[in-house]
């Protein structure tokens, strides 16, 4: 029933001009979300006056009003996605994110909720135009865009209108001042897996990371997280993302699993001892774990290099990132016992199954962001007074929310926090060894 209802909804949508989606009340068993299109007479456009400046544009808007609501005022929510981007991959992601947003509207079951999708074309100019169009149609909150440059362009528009935005970029520079980033920033994964490793009495680490902006970001976050927890990075190596270029960096890093560290760094060093004993070679003073933030084919080429160069992976723990949540990695012996942080797989599986039941395919990773942002908007609209339902205090509830990927909360500075689990790679599958938290610690 869910799949039939949502697929019939999807087939009725035109991506030219204005798109609007509303959910019927849950009290009617036969109800389902309804598509409203201006050309079909479902939507009344209120007159839009001429505008004189960017600031005045948002004081006199031609709001969209679905006729089926009568005198009831809808909750208008803009959704900015790259439906006609040059990249086919971006278009597919936009389509599935829109599907996920529809699923959230269906789940919310609020007939007043009006989703207003707008096409950003995948570029900053298109994103700014899409934001203006959504606001002109009366959007009280904007969801999206997807790309960091588009977020910056659209944010200039929404900030001028004093309308909040929940964007899908992980570029932390774009957040704040009314822009909230609902995404998967790698810093959260690094903090969680580092914290868990230190809780297991690991304090000495190595790093083997790609020579990319992502590698820079992850290795920098790891260095900070290790430092604040009292640990030390014994050695770091970076590599170009070519199989042959990985060999020498891996060989150099392997050496430090047996390297004799300076005697003054040993925990048993006594500066008053007139005849200090030489440090012993071996794992006692080498690194205890190595961060390896690679994925896919390159990861399967990189991981075996450490045991090849005589690193005992039974004594050195390999740490990774959420993209390791891939069943194919369980066939790689060098990754056996590796740890990484990721959303609770059982919670995520529930969303994936619902999406597949509705649309006949498994959703990509980013689809859950559109679902969570839409459902969060619907919850705020249902529980908050109209005047402040999307203000900062409502959006940044310190208790957070449960979504398709588990626990999360948005902060006033635009950042996101997530409750992540620790998973371990084993030949029989990927197992949760430390569950995701069920609540957040109080924020101060």
Secondary structure as a PSIPRED ss2 file (coil, helix, strand):
# PSIPRED VFORMAT (PSIPRED V4.0)

   1 X C   1.000  0.000  0.000
   2 X H   0.000  1.000  0.000
   3 X H   0.000  1.000  0.000
   4 X H   0.000  1.000  0.000
   5 X H   0.000  1.000  0.000
   6 X H   0.000  1.000  0.000
   7 X H   0.000  1.000  0.000
   8 X H   0.000  1.000  0.000
   9 X H   0.000  1.000  0.000
  10 X H   0.000  1.000  0.000
  11 X H   0.000  1.000  0.000
  12 X C   1.000  0.000  0.000
  13 X C   1.000  0.000  0.000
  14 X C   1.000  0.000  0.000
  15 X C   1.000  0.000  0.000
  16 X C   1.000  0.000  0.000
  17 X C   1.000  0.000  0.000
  18 X C   1.000  0.000  0.000
  19 X C   1.000  0.000  0.000
  20 X E   0.000  0.000  1.000
  21 X E   0.000  0.000  1.000
  22 X E   0.000  0.000  1.000
  23 X C   1.000  0.000  0.000
  24 X C   1.000  0.000  0.000
  25 X C   1.000  0.000  0.000
  26 X C   1.000  0.000  0.000
  27 X C   1.000  0.000  0.000
  28 X C   1.000  0.000  0.000
  29 X C   1.000  0.000  0.000
  30 X C   1.000  0.000  0.000
  31 X C   1.000  0.000  0.000
  32 X C   1.000  0.000  0.000
  33 X C   1.000  0.000  0.000
  34 X E   0.000  0.000  1.000
  35 X E   0.000  0.000  1.000
  36 X E   0.000  0.000  1.000
  37 X C   1.000  0.000  0.000
  38 X H   0.000  1.000  0.000
  39 X H   0.000  1.000  0.000
  40 X H   0.000  1.000  0.000
  41 X C   1.000  0.000  0.000
  42 X C   1.000  0.000  0.000
  43 X E   0.000  0.000  1.000
  44 X E   0.000  0.000  1.000
  45 X E   0.000  0.000  1.000
  46 X C   1.000  0.000  0.000
  47 X C   1.000  0.000  0.000
  48 X C   1.000  0.000  0.000
  49 X C   1.000  0.000  0.000
  50 X C   1.000  0.000  0.000
  51 X C   1.000  0.000  0.000
  52 X C   1.000  0.000  0.000
  53 X C   1.000  0.000  0.000
  54 X C   1.000  0.000  0.000
  55 X C   1.000  0.000  0.000
  56 X H   0.000  1.000  0.000
  57 X H   0.000  1.000  0.000
  58 X H   0.000  1.000  0.000
  59 X C   1.000  0.000  0.000
  60 X C   1.000  0.000  0.000
  61 X C   1.000  0.000  0.000
  62 X C   1.000  0.000  0.000
  63 X C   1.000  0.000  0.000
  64 X E   0.000  0.000  1.000
  65 X E   0.000  0.000  1.000
  66 X E   0.000  0.000  1.000
  67 X H   0.000  1.000  0.000
  68 X H   0.000  1.000  0.000
  69 X H   0.000  1.000  0.000
  70 X C   1.000  0.000  0.000
  71 X C   1.000  0.000  0.000
  72 X C   1.000  0.000  0.000
  73 X C   1.000  0.000  0.000
  74 X C   1.000  0.000  0.000
  75 X E   0.000  0.000  1.000
  76 X E   0.000  0.000  1.000
  77 X E   0.000  0.000  1.000
  78 X E   0.000  0.000  1.000
  79 X E   0.000  0.000  1.000
  80 X E   0.000  0.000  1.000
  81 X E   0.000  0.000  1.000
  82 X C   1.000  0.000  0.000
  83 X C   1.000  0.000  0.000
  84 X C   1.000  0.000  0.000
  85 X C   1.000  0.000  0.000
  86 X C   1.000  0.000  0.000
  87 X C   1.000  0.000  0.000
  88 X H   0.000  1.000  0.000
  89 X H   0.000  1.000  0.000
  90 X H   0.000  1.000  0.000
  91 X H   0.000  1.000  0.000
  92 X H   0.000  1.000  0.000
  93 X H   0.000  1.000  0.000
  94 X H   0.000  1.000  0.000
  95 X H   0.000  1.000  0.000
  96 X H   0.000  1.000  0.000
  97 X H   0.000  1.000  0.000
  98 X H   0.000  1.000  0.000
  99 X H   0.000  1.000  0.000
 100 X H   0.000  1.000  0.000
 101 X H   0.000  1.000  0.000
 102 X H   0.000  1.000  0.000
 103 X H   0.000  1.000  0.000
 104 X H   0.000  1.000  0.000
 105 X H   0.000  1.000  0.000
 106 X H   0.000  1.000  0.000
 107 X H   0.000  1.000  0.000
 108 X H   0.000  1.000  0.000
 109 X C   1.000  0.000  0.000
 110 X C   1.000  0.000  0.000
 111 X C   1.000  0.000  0.000
 112 X C   1.000  0.000  0.000
 113 X E   0.000  0.000  1.000
 114 X E   0.000  0.000  1.000
 115 X E   0.000  0.000  1.000
 116 X E   0.000  0.000  1.000
 117 X E   0.000  0.000  1.000
 118 X E   0.000  0.000  1.000
 119 X E   0.000  0.000  1.000
 120 X C   1.000  0.000  0.000
 121 X C   1.000  0.000  0.000
 122 X C   1.000  0.000  0.000
 123 X C   1.000  0.000  0.000
 124 X H   0.000  1.000  0.000
 125 X H   0.000  1.000  0.000
 126 X H   0.000  1.000  0.000
 127 X H   0.000  1.000  0.000
 128 X H   0.000  1.000  0.000
 129 X H   0.000  1.000  0.000
 130 X H   0.000  1.000  0.000
 131 X H   0.000  1.000  0.000
 132 X H   0.000  1.000  0.000
 133 X H   0.000  1.000  0.000
 134 X H   0.000  1.000  0.000
 135 X H   0.000  1.000  0.000
 136 X H   0.000  1.000  0.000
 137 X C   1.000  0.000  0.000
 138 X C   1.000  0.000  0.000
 139 X C   1.000  0.000  0.000
 140 X C   1.000  0.000  0.000
 141 X E   0.000  0.000  1.000
 142 X E   0.000  0.000  1.000
 143 X E   0.000  0.000  1.000
 144 X C   1.000  0.000  0.000
 145 X C   1.000  0.000  0.000
 146 X C   1.000  0.000  0.000
 147 X C   1.000  0.000  0.000
 148 X H   0.000  1.000  0.000
 149 X H   0.000  1.000  0.000
 150 X H   0.000  1.000  0.000
 151 X H   0.000  1.000  0.000
 152 X H   0.000  1.000  0.000
 153 X H   0.000  1.000  0.000
 154 X H   0.000  1.000  0.000
 155 X H   0.000  1.000  0.000
 156 X H   0.000  1.000  0.000
 157 X H   0.000  1.000  0.000
 158 X H   0.000  1.000  0.000
 159 X H   0.000  1.000  0.000
 160 X H   0.000  1.000  0.000
 161 X C   1.000  0.000  0.000
 162 X C   1.000  0.000  0.000
 163 X C   1.000  0.000  0.000
 164 X E   0.000  0.000  1.000
 165 X E   0.000  0.000  1.000
 166 X E   0.000  0.000  1.000
 167 X E   0.000  0.000  1.000
 168 X C   1.000  0.000  0.000
 169 X C   1.000  0.000  0.000
 170 X C   1.000  0.000  0.000
 171 X C   1.000  0.000  0.000
 172 X H   0.000  1.000  0.000
 173 X H   0.000  1.000  0.000
 174 X H   0.000  1.000  0.000
 175 X C   1.000  0.000  0.000
 176 X E   0.000  0.000  1.000
 177 X C   1.000  0.000  0.000
 178 X C   1.000  0.000  0.000
 179 X E   0.000  0.000  1.000
 180 X E   0.000  0.000  1.000
 181 X E   0.000  0.000  1.000
 182 X C   1.000  0.000  0.000
 183 X C   1.000  0.000  0.000
 184 X C   1.000  0.000  0.000
 185 X C   1.000  0.000  0.000
 186 X H   0.000  1.000  0.000
 187 X H   0.000  1.000  0.000
 188 X H   0.000  1.000  0.000
 189 X H   0.000  1.000  0.000
 190 X H   0.000  1.000  0.000
 191 X H   0.000  1.000  0.000
 192 X H   0.000  1.000  0.000
 193 X H   0.000  1.000  0.000
 194 X H   0.000  1.000  0.000
 195 X H   0.000  1.000  0.000
 196 X H   0.000  1.000  0.000
 197 X H   0.000  1.000  0.000
 198 X H   0.000  1.000  0.000
 199 X H   0.000  1.000  0.000
 200 X C   1.000  0.000  0.000
 201 X C   1.000  0.000  0.000
 202 X C   1.000  0.000  0.000
 203 X C   1.000  0.000  0.000
 204 X E   0.000  0.000  1.000
 205 X E   0.000  0.000  1.000
 206 X E   0.000  0.000  1.000
 207 X E   0.000  0.000  1.000
 208 X E   0.000  0.000  1.000
 209 X E   0.000  0.000  1.000
 210 X E   0.000  0.000  1.000
 211 X C   1.000  0.000  0.000
 212 X C   1.000  0.000  0.000
 213 X H   0.000  1.000  0.000
 214 X H   0.000  1.000  0.000
 215 X H   0.000  1.000  0.000
 216 X H   0.000  1.000  0.000
 217 X H   0.000  1.000  0.000
 218 X H   0.000  1.000  0.000
 219 X H   0.000  1.000  0.000
 220 X H   0.000  1.000  0.000
 221 X H   0.000  1.000  0.000
 222 X H   0.000  1.000  0.000
 223 X H   0.000  1.000  0.000
 224 X H   0.000  1.000  0.000
 225 X H   0.000  1.000  0.000
 226 X H   0.000  1.000  0.000
 227 X H   0.000  1.000  0.000
 228 X H   0.000  1.000  0.000
 229 X C   1.000  0.000  0.000
 230 X C   1.000  0.000  0.000
 231 X C   1.000  0.000  0.000
 232 X E   0.000  0.000  1.000
 233 X E   0.000  0.000  1.000
 234 X E   0.000  0.000  1.000
 235 X E   0.000  0.000  1.000
 236 X E   0.000  0.000  1.000
 237 X E   0.000  0.000  1.000
 238 X E   0.000  0.000  1.000
 239 X E   0.000  0.000  1.000
 240 X C   1.000  0.000  0.000
 241 X C   1.000  0.000  0.000
 242 X C   1.000  0.000  0.000
 243 X H   0.000  1.000  0.000
 244 X H   0.000  1.000  0.000
 245 X H   0.000  1.000  0.000
 246 X H   0.000  1.000  0.000
 247 X H   0.000  1.000  0.000
 248 X H   0.000  1.000  0.000
 249 X H   0.000  1.000  0.000
 250 X H   0.000  1.000  0.000
 251 X H   0.000  1.000  0.000
 252 X H   0.000  1.000  0.000
 253 X H   0.000  1.000  0.000
 254 X H   0.000  1.000  0.000
 255 X H   0.000  1.000  0.000
 256 X C   1.000  0.000  0.000
 257 X C   1.000  0.000  0.000
 258 X C   1.000  0.000  0.000
 259 X C   1.000  0.000  0.000
 260 X C   1.000  0.000  0.000
 261 X C   1.000  0.000  0.000
 262 X C   1.000  0.000  0.000
 263 X H   0.000  1.000  0.000
 264 X H   0.000  1.000  0.000
 265 X H   0.000  1.000  0.000
 266 X C   1.000  0.000  0.000
 267 X C   1.000  0.000  0.000
 268 X C   1.000  0.000  0.000
 269 X C   1.000  0.000  0.000
 270 X C   1.000  0.000  0.000
 271 X C   1.000  0.000  0.000
 272 X C   1.000  0.000  0.000
 273 X C   1.000  0.000  0.000
 274 X C   1.000  0.000  0.000
 275 X C   1.000  0.000  0.000
 276 X C   1.000  0.000  0.000
 277 X C   1.000  0.000  0.000
 278 X C   1.000  0.000  0.000
 279 X C   1.000  0.000  0.000
 280 X C   1.000  0.000  0.000
 281 X C   1.000  0.000  0.000
 282 X C   1.000  0.000  0.000
 283 X C   1.000  0.000  0.000
 284 X C   1.000  0.000  0.000
 285 X C   1.000  0.000  0.000
 286 X C   1.000  0.000  0.000
 287 X C   1.000  0.000  0.000
 288 X C   1.000  0.000  0.000
 289 X E   0.000  0.000  1.000
 290 X E   0.000  0.000  1.000
 291 X E   0.000  0.000  1.000
 292 X C   1.000  0.000  0.000
 293 X C   1.000  0.000  0.000
 294 X C   1.000  0.000  0.000
 295 X C   1.000  0.000  0.000
 296 X H   0.000  1.000  0.000
 297 X H   0.000  1.000  0.000
 298 X H   0.000  1.000  0.000
 299 X H   0.000  1.000  0.000
 300 X H   0.000  1.000  0.000
 301 X H   0.000  1.000  0.000
 302 X H   0.000  1.000  0.000
 303 X H   0.000  1.000  0.000
 304 X H   0.000  1.000  0.000
 305 X H   0.000  1.000  0.000
 306 X H   0.000  1.000  0.000
 307 X H   0.000  1.000  0.000
 308 X H   0.000  1.000  0.000
 309 X C   1.000  0.000  0.000
 310 X C   1.000  0.000  0.000
 311 X C   1.000  0.000  0.000
 312 X C   1.000  0.000  0.000
 313 X C   1.000  0.000  0.000
 314 X C   1.000  0.000  0.000
 315 X C   1.000  0.000  0.000
 316 X C   1.000  0.000  0.000
 317 X E   0.000  0.000  1.000
 318 X E   0.000  0.000  1.000
 319 X E   0.000  0.000  1.000
 320 X C   1.000  0.000  0.000
 321 X C   1.000  0.000  0.000
 322 X H   0.000  1.000  0.000
 323 X H   0.000  1.000  0.000
 324 X H   0.000  1.000  0.000
 325 X C   1.000  0.000  0.000
 326 X C   1.000  0.000  0.000
 327 X H   0.000  1.000  0.000
 328 X H   0.000  1.000  0.000
 329 X H   0.000  1.000  0.000
 330 X H   0.000  1.000  0.000
 331 X H   0.000  1.000  0.000
 332 X C   1.000  0.000  0.000
 333 X H   0.000  1.000  0.000
 334 X H   0.000  1.000  0.000
 335 X H   0.000  1.000  0.000
 336 X C   1.000  0.000  0.000
 337 X C   1.000  0.000  0.000
 338 X C   1.000  0.000  0.000
 339 X E   0.000  0.000  1.000
 340 X E   0.000  0.000  1.000
 341 X E   0.000  0.000  1.000
 342 X E   0.000  0.000  1.000
 343 X C   1.000  0.000  0.000
 344 X C   1.000  0.000  0.000
 345 X H   0.000  1.000  0.000
 346 X H   0.000  1.000  0.000
 347 X H   0.000  1.000  0.000
 348 X H   0.000  1.000  0.000
 349 X H   0.000  1.000  0.000
 350 X H   0.000  1.000  0.000
 351 X H   0.000  1.000  0.000
 352 X H   0.000  1.000  0.000
 353 X H   0.000  1.000  0.000
 354 X H   0.000  1.000  0.000
 355 X H   0.000  1.000  0.000
 356 X H   0.000  1.000  0.000
 357 X H   0.000  1.000  0.000
 358 X H   0.000  1.000  0.000
 359 X H   0.000  1.000  0.000
 360 X C   1.000  0.000  0.000
 361 X C   1.000  0.000  0.000
 362 X C   1.000  0.000  0.000
 363 X C   1.000  0.000  0.000
 364 X C   1.000  0.000  0.000
 365 X C   1.000  0.000  0.000
 366 X C   1.000  0.000  0.000
 367 X H   0.000  1.000  0.000
 368 X H   0.000  1.000  0.000
 369 X H   0.000  1.000  0.000
 370 X H   0.000  1.000  0.000
 371 X H   0.000  1.000  0.000
 372 X H   0.000  1.000  0.000
 373 X H   0.000  1.000  0.000
 374 X H   0.000  1.000  0.000
 375 X H   0.000  1.000  0.000
 376 X H   0.000  1.000  0.000
 377 X H   0.000  1.000  0.000
 378 X H   0.000  1.000  0.000
 379 X H   0.000  1.000  0.000
 380 X H   0.000  1.000  0.000
 381 X H   0.000  1.000  0.000
 382 X H   0.000  1.000  0.000
 383 X H   0.000  1.000  0.000
 384 X C   1.000  0.000  0.000
 385 X C   1.000  0.000  0.000
 386 X H   0.000  1.000  0.000
 387 X H   0.000  1.000  0.000
 388 X H   0.000  1.000  0.000
 389 X C   1.000  0.000  0.000
 390 X C   1.000  0.000  0.000
 391 X C   1.000  0.000  0.000
 392 X H   0.000  1.000  0.000
 393 X H   0.000  1.000  0.000
 394 X H   0.000  1.000  0.000
 395 X H   0.000  1.000  0.000
 396 X C   1.000  0.000  0.000
 397 X C   1.000  0.000  0.000
 398 X C   1.000  0.000  0.000
 399 X C   1.000  0.000  0.000
 400 X C   1.000  0.000  0.000
 401 X E   0.000  0.000  1.000
 402 X E   0.000  0.000  1.000
 403 X E   0.000  0.000  1.000
 404 X C   1.000  0.000  0.000
 405 X C   1.000  0.000  0.000
 406 X E   0.000  0.000  1.000
 407 X E   0.000  0.000  1.000
 408 X E   0.000  0.000  1.000
 409 X E   0.000  0.000  1.000
 410 X E   0.000  0.000  1.000
 411 X C   1.000  0.000  0.000
 412 X C   1.000  0.000  0.000
 413 X C   1.000  0.000  0.000
 414 X C   1.000  0.000  0.000
 415 X C   1.000  0.000  0.000
 416 X E   0.000  0.000  1.000
 417 X E   0.000  0.000  1.000
 418 X E   0.000  0.000  1.000
 419 X C   1.000  0.000  0.000
 420 X C   1.000  0.000  0.000
 421 X E   0.000  0.000  1.000
 422 X E   0.000  0.000  1.000
 423 X E   0.000  0.000  1.000
 424 X E   0.000  0.000  1.000
 425 X E   0.000  0.000  1.000
 426 X E   0.000  0.000  1.000
 427 X C   1.000  0.000  0.000
 428 X C   1.000  0.000  0.000
 429 X E   0.000  0.000  1.000
 430 X E   0.000  0.000  1.000
 431 X E   0.000  0.000  1.000
 432 X E   0.000  0.000  1.000
 433 X E   0.000  0.000  1.000
 434 X E   0.000  0.000  1.000
 435 X C   1.000  0.000  0.000
 436 X C   1.000  0.000  0.000
 437 X C   1.000  0.000  0.000
 438 X C   1.000  0.000  0.000
 439 X C   1.000  0.000  0.000
 440 X C   1.000  0.000  0.000
 441 X C   1.000  0.000  0.000
 442 X C   1.000  0.000  0.000
 443 X C   1.000  0.000  0.000
 444 X C   1.000  0.000  0.000
